[in-house]
Amino acid sequence: MSSNGFDYRPRPRRRGKSDDPRFRKEWSGPGPDKRDPETLGALLPQIVRKNGWTRKVADASVFGRWEAIVGPDIASHCRPEQLENGELLVVAESTAWATQLRLFSRQIHGKIAAALGPNVVKRLKITGPKQPTRSYGPRRVRFNGSRDTF
């Protein structure tokens, strides 16, 4: 070392581009490569299976894909209300549609089984719309007879 603080010893040689990890020939380029990120759609079935959510996803698919399963005409006149223990409650917009859907319940059940699997919906329960109650106020008299004769 000299008196002015400058070191005359040779400096270590700089690494060339071939030694630098930033310049290695491992870049994937424009084509597909095994290191490319995977899409969420490709990973989702693995995540569902790994966490044991298969049954829950199948149950939720009944509600999310209702129109695609039964068709737009039927879906516009009814909706799935709840799925419990394999029994699907379907509420129709009128009693006439409820009767019509009961006639086609076997075909509807077949469409659901074909789309989601045979054990997701085991039974269909089809009802009409909920009727309004006639009890008004805090006090009422129980009356089992016809309401149009008094």
C-alpha angles and dihedrals in degrees: 000000000000128000094255092060098253117133114220095188114114114268120237111270115261115241115252127233091269092060097044112094090217091064101044118129094245098102113124099225125200098318129079116282136185089245095057114116117261122238120249090240090060093048099042098079090052092050092048092049093045094052095043095244095132095108094045093049091049091050092049091048090067090065098036096047099034096121093047092048102047099024132252096275096057093036091056090060102041142025136202109252106183142346116211127165091344094308114119117203111209119190117204124206093239140011089251091057090045089056091047092049091049088057090052096039093111092054092045091050089050091052091050092048091049093050101040108016135274099274102049097081115024098169137019122217111191120193136172125241120299110266119230116255121245097208110106127179132010096291127052140161119238108236123174098184131091113297097215098067102068 
